[in-house]
Amino acid sequence: MIIGIDASRANRKHKSGVEWYSYHIIRELAKIDSENEYVLYTDTPLTEGLADLTCACDVGEKCSEEAEGVYDKDGYQTLKSPHGNFRGKVLGWHFTFFWTQGRLSLEMLLKKPDILFVPSHTLPVIHPKNSFVTIHDIGFVRNKGFYSTDKMGPKGSKFRKVIDVLVRLFTLGKHGANTTDYLFWSTKYALANAKTVLTVSEFTKKEIEDVYGTGRDNIEVVYNGYNNRIYKKIEDQEKVNKVLEKYDIDRPYLFYVGRIEKKKNIPELVEAFAIVREKNPDIKHRLVLVGNASYGFDEVMQIAEDYRLESELIIPGWVEEEDMPYLFSGADAFVFPSKYEGFGIPLLQSMACETPVAASWAASIPEITKKSALLFNPNNVNDICEALEKIIKDENLRKELVVLGRERVKNFSWAKTAKEILEILKK
């Protein structure tokens, strides 16, 4: 049996939640499945840990470069895999948009695999009967104001109007080609046409049923995992300090990782942090925000300027994963203030590194953390302030959360996630 996987998101250099999900599922499937053949579809040649699926690149082992840019007589990229059953198919596309609906659909028309698995939300309009897709959340419905309403396609390009017309024709005039509309109708299409839709939490499953209708029997919940090879407590303080120096962290700090955007509630976090610092002159902590700037970043910086807090924020942007366990281990606490999450992988990473967690009580977060996090109301700045003060000042609370988190995170791993997904694909 040939299983095709959309690996376009997994192949991105700067990965966040969905990209890491795709990447780790592919690598784990390569370890556990010797029976089936796999084709990884991508828009650019597969590199590093996807070209060499045998290497332990996550713990510093150098990946073989032999598979990068090497193709067989049928045009497939030759990949190095534990069982020799993985190939890559580079599907070139001249545009920066609609690769899934355009080029991947064309490939499905010309040469369908037996099964198609899309780990990142959007099912191509042409696909095999046995198609599976993971929908991580539907925040684009619940929090429309946090998503861009720009039309898809290059600004100032005639293609924007063409794409908009095509989408309106395909959806019978119900939707246009902006991000929120595209996500809404592509989710509806996936629910109607995929054999099985995977979700990453019971919360997301219920959200889908509430918005798109109940009575569906094709939704399965499979929890995310985390990379337990690298996310663990770093006991060597000298090594931790060396990484902290790299990012000019010279004082105690609170830590956040994820996109720096309105959707993640970062403006309110920065405001709460500023208020806590004003009220407590003895608190000298900094706030370290790791991640790419996104929609609402300007508001974050304006709040920092209004409170004269710029020197107390450290925003290094996207950070190499090899540094992340050190940044978690060095922090007094990890803060996750998001108003809407389908899962929240950084919660697991923090618990694995034995860093206490203060998090929003919204969406899936209580389901994932159970009793292992200090929860707060993300819509109330004062409540966020109280949580920040408490987790900074209460050492016993931090110790208690570390113990609870260490136990909770034992329930999750990418190996477990991949095994459950493979069982669903084979049904």
DODOBA-399537 format. One record per residue (C-alpha): residue number from 0; residue in one letter; x, y, z. Coordinates in steps of 0.05 Angstrom, whole numbers. Example, Ala and Ser with C-alpha at 12.3 -4.5 7.8 and 13.67 -1.06 7.14 Angstrom:
REM residues 2
loke num 0; residuo A; c1 246; c2 -90; c3 156
loke num 1; residuo S; c1 273; c2 -21; c3 143
END
This chain:
REM residues 427
loke num 0; residuo M; c1 0; c2 0; c3 0
loke num 1; residuo I; c1 25; c2 70; c3 -17
loke num 2; residuo I; c1 13; c2 124; c3 34
loke num 3; residuo G; c1 23; c2 196; c3 10
loke num 4; residuo I; c1 36; c2 251; c3 61
loke num 5; residuo D; c1 34; c2 326; c3 50
loke num 6; residuo A; c1 104; c2 344; c3 77
loke num 7; residuo S; c1 104; c2 417; c3 54
loke num 8; residuo R; c1 95; c2 445; c3 124
loke num 9; residuo A; c1 143; c2 395; c3 155
loke num 10; residuo N; c1 198; c2 418; c3 107
loke num 11; residuo R; c1 196; c2 491; c3 129
loke num 12; residuo K; c1 259; c2 518; c3 162
loke num 13; residuo H; c1 225; c2 559; c3 216
loke num 14; residuo K; c1 176; c2 511; c3 247
loke num 15; residuo S; c1 121; c2 524; c3 298
loke num 16; residuo G; c1 65; c2 479; c3 323
loke num 17; residuo V; c1 35; c2 450; c3 259
loke num 18; residuo E; c1 102; c2 445; c3 224
loke num 19; residuo W; c1 133; c2 407; c3 283
loke num 20; residuo Y; c1 72; c2 362; c3 286
loke num 21; residuo S; c1 80; c2 344; c3 212
loke num 22; residuo Y; c1 155; c2 335; c3 218
loke num 23; residuo H; c1 154; c2 289; c3 279
loke num 24; residuo I; c1 96; c2 246; c3 254
loke num 25; residuo I; c1 134; c2 232; c3 189
loke num 26; residuo R; c1 198; c2 214; c3 226
loke num 27; residuo E; c1 162; c2 169; c3 275
loke num 28; residuo L; c1 123; c2 133; c3 220
loke num 29; residuo A; c1 189; c2 120; c3 185
loke num 30; residuo K; c1 213; c2 83; c3 248
loke num 31; residuo I; c1 152; c2 40; c3 261
loke num 32; residuo D; c1 123; c2 22; c3 192
loke num 33; residuo S; c1 162; c2 -26; c3 148
loke num 34; residuo E; c1 101; c2 -54; c3 112
loke num 35; residuo N; c1 77; c2 6; c3 70
loke num 36; residuo E; c1 110; c2 50; c3 18
loke num 37; residuo Y; c1 110; c2 125; c3 31
loke num 38; residuo V; c1 113; c2 186; c3 -14
loke num 39; residuo L; c1 126; c2 254; c3 17
loke num 40; residuo Y; c1 97; c2 310; c3 -26
loke num 41; residuo T; c1 131; c2 377; c3 -19
loke num 42; residuo D; c1 139; c2 442; c3 -57
loke num 43; residuo T; c1 215; c2 445; c3 -47
loke num 44; residuo P; c1 267; c2 389; c3 -41
loke num 45; residuo L; c1 267; c2 354; c3 26
loke num 46; residuo T; c1 327; c2 369; c3 70
loke num 47; residuo E; c1 361; c2 349; c3 135
loke num 48; residuo G; c1 317; c2 306; c3 180
loke num 49; residuo L; c1 266; c2 292; c3 124
loke num 50; residuo A; c1 318; c2 274; c3 72
loke num 51; residuo D; c1 353; c2 230; c3 123
loke num 52; residuo L; c1 299; c2 198; c3 166
loke num 53; residuo T; c1 351; c2 155; c3 202
loke num 54; residuo C; c1 392; c2 211; c3 233
loke num 55; residuo A; c1 385; c2 236; c3 305
loke num 56; residuo C; c1 392; c2 308; c3 283
loke num 57; residuo D; c1 350; c2 331; c3 342
loke num 58; residuo V; c1 406; c2 312; c3 389
loke num 59; residuo G; c1 462; c2 341; c3 347
loke num 60; residuo E; c1 477; c2 283; c3 300
loke num 61; residuo K; c1 494; c2 308; c3 230
loke num 62; residuo C; c1 445; c2 284; c3 177
loke num 63; residuo S; c1 471; c2 252; c3 114
loke num 64; residuo E; c1 469; c2 299; c3 54
loke num 65; residuo E; c1 469; c2 242; c3 4
loke num 66; residuo A; c1 393; c2 245; c3 -4
loke num 67; residuo E; c1 389; c2 320; c3 -16
loke num 68; residuo G; c1 382; c2 333; c3 -90
loke num 69; residuo V; c1 386; c2 259; c3 -110
loke num 70; residuo Y; c1 329; c2 232; c3 -153
loke num 71; residuo D; c1 313; c2 165; c3 -183
loke num 72; residuo K; c1 295; c2 151; c3 -256
loke num 73; residuo D; c1 221; c2 164; c3 -242
loke num 74; residuo G; c1 235; c2 233; c3 -213
loke num 75; residuo Y; c1 226; c2 216; c3 -140
loke num 76; residuo Q; c1 274; c2 245; c3 -89
loke num 77; residuo T; c1 314; c2 188; c3 -58
loke num 78; residuo L; c1 308; c2 190; c3 18
loke num 79; residuo K; c1 347; c2 153; c3 71
loke num 80; residuo S; c1 298; c2 117; c3 117
loke num 81; residuo P; c1 302; c2 60; c3 168
loke num 82; residuo H; c1 265; c2 10; c3 124
loke num 83; residuo G; c1 280; c2 40; c3 55
loke num 84; residuo N; c1 207; c2 53; c3 41
loke num 85; residuo F; c1 204; c2 129; c3 37
loke num 86; residuo R; c1 210; c2 172; c3 -25
loke num 87; residuo G; c1 200; c2 246; c3 -37
loke num 88; residuo K; c1 160; c2 279; c3 -94
loke num 89; residuo V; c1 177; c2 352; c3 -106
loke num 90; residuo L; c1 117; c2 386; c3 -137
loke num 91; residuo G; c1 142; c2 452; c3 -165
loke num 92; residuo W; c1 93; c2 510; c3 -166
loke num 93; residuo H; c1 106; c2 579; c3 -195
loke num 94; residuo F; c1 62; c2 614; c3 -144
loke num 95; residuo T; c1 68; c2 627; c3 -69
loke num 96; residuo F; c1 -5; c2 608; c3 -56
loke num 97; residuo F; c1 -54; c2 551; c3 -69
loke num 98; residuo W; c1 -1; c2 497; c3 -76
loke num 99; residuo T; c1 -47; c2 447; c3 -42
loke num 100; residuo Q; c1 -108; c2 461; c3 -84
loke num 101; residuo G; c1 -69; c2 471; c3 -148
loke num 102; residuo R; c1 -6; c2 428; c3 -153
loke num 103; residuo L; c1 -22; c2 374; c3 -102
loke num 104; residuo S; c1 -91; c2 365; c3 -132
loke num 105; residuo L; c1 -59; c2 357; c3 -200
loke num 106; residuo E; c1 -13; c2 303; c3 -173
loke num 107; residuo M; c1 -73; c2 267; c3 -142
loke num 108; residuo L; c1 -106; c2 269; c3 -211
loke num 109; residuo L; c1 -45; c2 241; c3 -246
loke num 110; residuo K; c1 -20; c2 191; c3 -195
loke num 111; residuo K; c1 -60; c2 180; c3 -132
loke num 112; residuo P; c1 -31; c2 141; c3 -74
loke num 113; residuo D; c1 -75; c2 90; c3 -39
loke num 114; residuo I; c1 -80; c2 135; c3 22
loke num 115; residuo L; c1 -68; c2 210; c3 29
loke num 116; residuo F; c1 -52; c2 240; c3 98
loke num 117; residuo V; c1 -52; c2 315; c3 105
loke num 118; residuo P; c1 -25; c2 334; c3 174
loke num 119; residuo S; c1 -40; c2 408; c3 166
loke num 120; residuo H; c1 -113; c2 423; c3 156
loke num 121; residuo T; c1 -126; c2 431; c3 81
loke num 122; residuo L; c1 -149; c2 373; c3 39
loke num 123; residuo P; c1 -137; c2 382; c3 -36
loke num 124; residuo V; c1 -201; c2 384; c3 -78
loke num 125; residuo I; c1 -176; c2 323; c3 -117
loke num 126; residuo H; c1 -156; c2 267; c3 -70
loke num 127; residuo P; c1 -161; c2 192; c3 -60
loke num 128; residuo K; c1 -224; c2 162; c3 -29
loke num 129; residuo N; c1 -182; c2 142; c3 31
loke num 130; residuo S; c1 -158; c2 211; c3 52
loke num 131; residuo F; c1 -144; c2 234; c3 123
loke num 132; residuo V; c1 -132; c2 304; c3 150
loke num 133; residuo T; c1 -114; c2 335; c3 217
loke num 134; residuo I; c1 -152; c2 397; c3 238
loke num 135; residuo H; c1 -115; c2 428; c3 296
loke num 136; residuo D; c1 -165; c2 482; c3 316
loke num 137; residuo I; c1 -219; c2 528; c3 287
loke num 138; residuo G; c1 -195; c2 593; c3 318
loke num 139; residuo F; c1 -210; c2 627; c3 252
loke num 140; residuo V; c1 -284; c2 619; c3 269
loke num 141; residuo R; c1 -282; c2 635; c3 343
loke num 142; residuo N; c1 -232; c2 692; c3 339
loke num 143; residuo K; c1 -240; c2 723; c3 270
loke num 144; residuo G; c1 -211; c2 789; c3 293
loke num 145; residuo F; c1 -143; c2 756; c3 304
loke num 146; residuo Y; c1 -136; c2 735; c3 232
loke num 147; residuo S; c1 -117; c2 776; c3 172
loke num 148; residuo T; c1 -173; c2 792; c3 123
loke num 149; residuo D; c1 -125; c2 805; c3 65
loke num 150; residuo K; c1 -141; c2 770; c3 0
loke num 151; residuo M; c1 -95; c2 712; c3 -18
loke num 152; residuo G; c1 -41; c2 722; c3 -69
loke num 153; residuo P; c1 14; c2 775; c3 -80
loke num 154; residuo K; c1 -7; c2 846; c3 -64
loke num 155; residuo G; c1 -22; c2 887; c3 -126
loke num 156; residuo S; c1 -25; c2 824; c3 -169
loke num 157; residuo K; c1 -81; c2 809; c3 -218
loke num 158; residuo F; c1 -80; c2 739; c3 -191
loke num 159; residuo R; c1 -115; c2 763; c3 -128
loke num 160; residuo K; c1 -179; c2 778; c3 -167
loke num 161; residuo V; c1 -173; c2 713; c3 -207
loke num 162; residuo I; c1 -165; c2 671; c3 -144
loke num 163; residuo D; c1 -223; c2 707; c3 -110
loke num 164; residuo V; c1 -269; c2 693; c3 -170
loke num 165; residuo L; c1 -248; c2 619; c3 -172
loke num 166; residuo V; c1 -261; c2 610; c3 -98
loke num 167; residuo R; c1 -329; c2 643; c3 -103
loke num 168; residuo L; c1 -347; c2 598; c3 -161
loke num 169; residuo F; c1 -324; c2 536; c3 -124
loke num 170; residuo T; c1 -362; c2 555; c3 -61
loke num 171; residuo L; c1 -424; c2 579; c3 -99
loke num 172; residuo G; c1 -412; c2 651; c3 -77
loke num 173; residuo K; c1 -409; c2 636; c3 -2
loke num 174; residuo H; c1 -335; c2 651; c3 8
loke num 175; residuo G; c1 -279; c2 694; c3 -19
loke num 176; residuo A; c1 -204; c2 682; c3 -23
loke num 177; residuo N; c1 -184; c2 713; c3 44
loke num 178; residuo T; c1 -150; c2 673; c3 99
loke num 179; residuo T; c1 -211; c2 665; c3 145
loke num 180; residuo D; c1 -259; c2 646; c3 89
loke num 181; residuo Y; c1 -208; c2 598; c3 60
loke num 182; residuo L; c1 -198; c2 563; c3 127
loke num 183; residuo F; c1 -273; c2 560; c3 139
loke num 184; residuo W; c1 -292; c2 528; c3 72
loke num 185; residuo S; c1 -231; c2 483; c3 69
loke num 186; residuo T; c1 -248; c2 456; c3 138
loke num 187; residuo K; c1 -320; c2 444; c3 116
loke num 188; residuo Y; c1 -295; c2 410; c3 54
loke num 189; residuo A; c1 -248; c2 365; c3 93
loke num 190; residuo L; c1 -303; c2 345; c3 141
loke num 191; residuo A; c1 -348; c2 326; c3 84
loke num 192; residuo N; c1 -296; c2 290; c3 41
loke num 193; residuo A; c1 -242; c2 260; c3 85
loke num 194; residuo K; c1 -251; c2 188; c3 107
loke num 195; residuo T; c1 -228; c2 209; c3 176
loke num 196; residuo V; c1 -213; c2 277; c3 207
loke num 197; residuo L; c1 -162; c2 275; c3 263
loke num 198; residuo T; c1 -163; c2 328; c3 318
loke num 199; residuo V; c1 -112; c2 340; c3 372
loke num 200; residuo S; c1 -159; c2 349; c3 432
loke num 201; residuo E; c1 -229; c2 334; c3 456
loke num 202; residuo F; c1 -238; c2 409; c3 458
loke num 203; residuo T; c1 -225; c2 416; c3 383
loke num 204; residuo K; c1 -271; c2 358; c3 367
loke num 205; residuo K; c1 -327; c2 391; c3 406
loke num 206; residuo E; c1 -313; c2 458; c3 373
loke num 207; residuo I; c1 -318; c2 427; c3 304
loke num 208; residuo E; c1 -383; c2 393; c3 322
loke num 209; residuo D; c1 -412; c2 458; c3 350
loke num 210; residuo V; c1 -394; c2 499; c3 289
loke num 211; residuo Y; c1 -402; c2 449; c3 232
loke num 212; residuo G; c1 -456; c2 404; c3 261
loke num 213; residuo T; c1 -459; c2 344; c3 306
loke num 214; residuo G; c1 -473; c2 272; c3 288
loke num 215; residuo R; c1 -407; c2 262; c3 251
loke num 216; residuo D; c1 -374; c2 194; c3 261
loke num 217; residuo N; c1 -310; c2 209; c3 223
loke num 218; residuo I; c1 -274; c2 250; c3 276
loke num 219; residuo E; c1 -218; c2 218; c3 318
loke num 220; residuo V; c1 -179; c2 251; c3 374
loke num 221; residuo V; c1 -104; c2 236; c3 376
loke num 222; residuo Y; c1 -64; c2 279; c3 424
loke num 223; residuo N; c1 0; c2 313; c3 403
loke num 224; residuo G; c1 68; c2 293; c3 431
loke num 225; residuo Y; c1 134; c2 327; c3 444
loke num 226; residuo N; c1 206; c2 311; c3 429
loke num 227; residuo N; c1 227; c2 274; c3 491
loke num 228; residuo R; c1 297; c2 264; c3 465
loke num 229; residuo I; c1 315; c2 337; c3 476
loke num 230; residuo Y; c1 262; c2 367; c3 521
loke num 231; residuo K; c1 286; c2 349; c3 590
loke num 232; residuo K; c1 314; c2 386; c3 650
loke num 233; residuo I; c1 384; c2 411; c3 637
loke num 234; residuo E; c1 421; c2 401; c3 703
loke num 235; residuo D; c1 488; c2 431; c3 681
loke num 236; residuo Q; c1 479; c2 504; c3 700
loke num 237; residuo E; c1 543; c2 525; c3 664
loke num 238; residuo K; c1 514; c2 500; c3 598
loke num 239; residuo V; c1 448; c2 535; c3 613
loke num 240; residuo N; c1 484; c2 600; c3 628
loke num 241; residuo K; c1 524; c2 595; c3 563
loke num 242; residuo V; c1 459; c2 593; c3 523
loke num 243; residuo L; c1 428; c2 649; c3 564
loke num 244; residuo E; c1 488; c2 693; c3 550
loke num 245; residuo K; c1 476; c2 682; c3 476
loke num 246; residuo Y; c1 409; c2 717; c3 483
loke num 247; residuo D; c1 433; c2 771; c3 533
loke num 248; residuo I; c1 392; c2 740; c3 590
loke num 249; residuo D; c1 428; c2 762; c3 653
loke num 250; residuo R; c1 372; c2 762; c3 704
loke num 251; residuo P; c1 314; c2 716; c3 726
loke num 252; residuo Y; c1 260; c2 713; c3 673
loke num 253; residuo L; c1 191; c2 689; c3 653
loke num 254; residuo F; c1 189; c2 651; c3 587
loke num 255; residuo Y; c1 140; c2 646; c3 530
loke num 256; residuo V; c1 147; c2 610; c3 463
loke num 257; residuo G; c1 100; c2 614; c3 404
loke num 258; residuo R; c1 81; c2 666; c3 353
loke num 259; residuo I; c1 83; c2 736; c3 381
loke num 260; residuo E; c1 14; c2 758; c3 362
loke num 261; residuo K; c1 -54; c2 781; c3 385
loke num 262; residuo K; c1 -84; c2 712; c3 377
loke num 263; residuo K; c1 -37; c2 686; c3 431
loke num 264; residuo N; c1 -56; c2 743; c3 478
loke num 265; residuo I; c1 14; c2 771; c3 480
loke num 266; residuo P; c1 -8; c2 845; c3 486
loke num 267; residuo E; c1 -45; c2 828; c3 550
loke num 268; residuo L; c1 14; c2 788; c3 576
loke num 269; residuo V; c1 62; c2 846; c3 565
loke num 270; residuo E; c1 14; c2 894; c3 598
loke num 271; residuo A; c1 5; c2 849; c3 658
loke num 272; residuo F; c1 80; c2 839; c3 664
loke num 273; residuo A; c1 90; c2 915; c3 663
loke num 274; residuo I; c1 39; c2 925; c3 718
loke num 275; residuo V; c1 71; c2 870; c3 761
loke num 276; residuo R; c1 139; c2 904; c3 753
loke num 277; residuo E; c1 110; c2 972; c3 772
loke num 278; residuo K; c1 75; c2 945; c3 834
loke num 279; residuo N; c1 134; c2 903; c3 857
loke num 280; residuo P; c1 201; c2 940; c3 853
loke num 281; residuo D; c1 234; c2 879; c3 883
loke num 282; residuo I; c1 216; c2 837; c3 823
loke num 283; residuo K; c1 273; c2 843; c3 773
loke num 284; residuo H; c1 251; c2 790; c3 724
loke num 285; residuo R; c1 252; c2 800; c3 649
loke num 286; residuo L; c1 202; c2 772; c3 600
loke num 287; residuo V; c1 231; c2 730; c3 544
loke num 288; residuo L; c1 186; c2 721; c3 483
loke num 289; residuo V; c1 211; c2 670; c3 433
loke num 290; residuo G; c1 177; c2 663; c3 365
loke num 291; residuo N; c1 163; c2 698; c3 300
loke num 292; residuo A; c1 127; c2 764; c3 299
loke num 293; residuo S; c1 57; c2 759; c3 270
loke num 294; residuo Y; c1 -11; c2 795; c3 268
loke num 295; residuo G; c1 -14; c2 844; c3 327
loke num 296; residuo F; c1 61; c2 849; c3 340
loke num 297; residuo D; c1 60; c2 925; c3 331
loke num 298; residuo E; c1 10; c2 928; c3 388
loke num 299; residuo V; c1 57; c2 888; c3 433
loke num 300; residuo M; c1 114; c2 937; c3 419
loke num 301; residuo Q; c1 69; c2 997; c3 430
loke num 302; residuo I; c1 49; c2 972; c3 499
loke num 303; residuo A; c1 122; c2 960; c3 516
loke num 304; residuo E; c1 138; c2 1031; c3 495
loke num 305; residuo D; c1 79; c2 1060; c3 534
loke num 306; residuo Y; c1 103; c2 1026; c3 598
loke num 307; residuo R; c1 176; c2 1040; c3 582
loke num 308; residuo L; c1 189; c2 966; c3 584
loke num 309; residuo E; c1 230; c2 956; c3 522
loke num 310; residuo S; c1 294; c2 940; c3 560
loke num 311; residuo E; c1 258; c2 888; c3 602
loke num 312; residuo L; c1 233; c2 849; c3 542
loke num 313; residuo I; c1 278; c2 801; c3 504
loke num 314; residuo I; c1 250; c2 782; c3 436
loke num 315; residuo P; c1 302; c2 742; c3 397
loke num 316; residuo G; c1 253; c2 718; c3 343
loke num 317; residuo W; c1 254; c2 646; c3 321
loke num 318; residuo V; c1 305; c2 604; c3 359
loke num 319; residuo E; c1 340; c2 539; c3 339
loke num 320; residuo E; c1 307; c2 481; c3 375
loke num 321; residuo E; c1 373; c2 457; c3 404
loke num 322; residuo D; c1 373; c2 519; c3 449
loke num 323; residuo M; c1 301; c2 511; c3 473
loke num 324; residuo P; c1 311; c2 462; c3 530
loke num 325; residuo Y; c1 364; c2 509; c3 560
loke num 326; residuo L; c1 316; c2 568; c3 555
loke num 327; residuo F; c1 261; c2 528; c3 588
loke num 328; residuo S; c1 308; c2 502; c3 642
loke num 329; residuo G; c1 335; c2 570; c3 658
loke num 330; residuo A; c1 267; c2 603; c3 667
loke num 331; residuo D; c1 232; c2 613; c3 733
loke num 332; residuo A; c1 166; c2 598; c3 698
loke num 333; residuo F; c1 135; c2 588; c3 630
loke num 334; residuo V; c1 74; c2 632; c3 615
loke num 335; residuo F; c1 23; c2 612; c3 563
loke num 336; residuo P; c1 -33; c2 664; c3 560
loke num 337; residuo S; c1 -68; c2 643; c3 496
loke num 338; residuo K; c1 -143; c2 655; c3 489
loke num 339; residuo Y; c1 -151; c2 598; c3 440
loke num 340; residuo E; c1 -110; c2 535; c3 430
loke num 341; residuo G; c1 -125; c2 469; c3 398
loke num 342; residuo F; c1 -70; c2 437; c3 440
loke num 343; residuo G; c1 -8; c2 476; c3 459
loke num 344; residuo I; c1 56; c2 435; c3 450
loke num 345; residuo P; c1 100; c2 484; c3 489
loke num 346; residuo L; c1 60; c2 464; c3 552
loke num 347; residuo L; c1 89; c2 393; c3 545
loke num 348; residuo Q; c1 159; c2 420; c3 530
loke num 349; residuo S; c1 158; c2 462; c3 593
loke num 350; residuo M; c1 133; c2 406; c3 638
loke num 351; residuo A; c1 187; c2 360; c3 609
loke num 352; residuo C; c1 240; c2 411; c3 626
loke num 353; residuo E; c1 212; c2 416; c3 697
loke num 354; residuo T; c1 194; c2 488; c3 688
loke num 355; residuo P; c1 130; c2 509; c3 725
loke num 356; residuo V; c1 72; c2 531; c3 681
loke num 357; residuo A; c1 24; c2 589; c3 688
loke num 358; residuo A; c1 -28; c2 586; c3 633
loke num 359; residuo S; c1 -95; c2 610; c3 609
loke num 360; residuo W; c1 -156; c2 570; c3 629
loke num 361; residuo A; c1 -185; c2 577; c3 559
loke num 362; residuo A; c1 -198; c2 526; c3 505
loke num 363; residuo S; c1 -159; c2 460; c3 507
loke num 364; residuo I; c1 -107; c2 483; c3 558
loke num 365; residuo P; c1 -141; c2 454; c3 621
loke num 366; residuo E; c1 -152; c2 389; c3 584
loke num 367; residuo I; c1 -77; c2 383; c3 568
loke num 368; residuo T; c1 -49; c2 409; c3 634
loke num 369; residuo K; c1 -100; c2 378; c3 682
loke num 370; residuo K; c1 -75; c2 400; c3 751
loke num 371; residuo S; c1 -3; c2 413; c3 731
loke num 372; residuo A; c1 -9; c2 488; c3 715
loke num 373; residuo L; c1 -30; c2 551; c3 751
loke num 374; residuo L; c1 -90; c2 574; c3 709
loke num 375; residuo F; c1 -115; c2 645; c3 700
loke num 376; residuo N; c1 -169; c2 683; c3 662
loke num 377; residuo P; c1 -137; c2 707; c3 597
loke num 378; residuo N; c1 -190; c2 761; c3 588
loke num 379; residuo N; c1 -173; c2 795; c3 653
loke num 380; residuo V; c1 -106; c2 832; c3 659
loke num 381; residuo N; c1 -112; c2 835; c3 735
loke num 382; residuo D; c1 -120; c2 759; c3 738
loke num 383; residuo I; c1 -59; c2 750; c3 695
loke num 384; residuo C; c1 -21; c2 798; c3 741
loke num 385; residuo E; c1 -41; c2 757; c3 802
loke num 386; residuo A; c1 -17; c2 693; c3 769
loke num 387; residuo L; c1 50; c2 723; c3 749
loke num 388; residuo E; c1 61; c2 750; c3 819
loke num 389; residuo K; c1 42; c2 684; c3 851
loke num 390; residuo I; c1 87; c2 641; c3 807
loke num 391; residuo I; c1 146; c2 688; c3 816
loke num 392; residuo K; c1 139; c2 695; c3 892
loke num 393; residuo D; c1 114; c2 627; c3 914
loke num 394; residuo E; c1 172; c2 578; c3 912
loke num 395; residuo N; c1 131; c2 521; c3 942
loke num 396; residuo L; c1 79; c2 529; c3 887
loke num 397; residuo R; c1 133; c2 525; c3 834
loke num 398; residuo K; c1 161; c2 461; c3 864
loke num 399; residuo E; c1 91; c2 430; c3 867
loke num 400; residuo L; c1 77; c2 448; c3 794
loke num 401; residuo V; c1 143; c2 417; c3 773
loke num 402; residuo V; c1 125; c2 351; c3 806
loke num 403; residuo L; c1 55; c2 350; c3 776
loke num 404; residuo G; c1 81; c2 370; c3 707
loke num 405; residuo R; c1 134; c2 316; c3 708
loke num 406; residuo E; c1 79; c2 263; c3 718
loke num 407; residuo R; c1 30; c2 294; c3 669
loke num 408; residuo V; c1 78; c2 296; c3 611
loke num 409; residuo K; c1 91; c2 221; c3 615
loke num 410; residuo N; c1 24; c2 212; c3 579
loke num 411; residuo F; c1 50; c2 244; c3 514
loke num 412; residuo S; c1 101; c2 227; c3 461
loke num 413; residuo W; c1 107; c2 232; c3 385
loke num 414; residuo A; c1 118; c2 157; c3 382
loke num 415; residuo K; c1 50; c2 146; c3 415
loke num 416; residuo T; c1 17; c2 197; c3 369
loke num 417; residuo A; c1 46; c2 165; c3 306
loke num 418; residuo K; c1 26; c2 95; c3 328
loke num 419; residuo E; c1 -46; c2 117; c3 338
loke num 420; residuo I; c1 -47; c2 154; c3 271
loke num 421; residuo L; c1 -20; c2 93; c3 234
loke num 422; residuo E; c1 -75; c2 49; c3 265
loke num 423; residuo I; c1 -127; c2 98; c3 239
loke num 424; residuo L; c1 -96; c2 101; c3 169
loke num 425; residuo K; c1 -97; c2 25; c3 164
loke num 426; residuo K; c1 -171; c2 17; c3 183
END
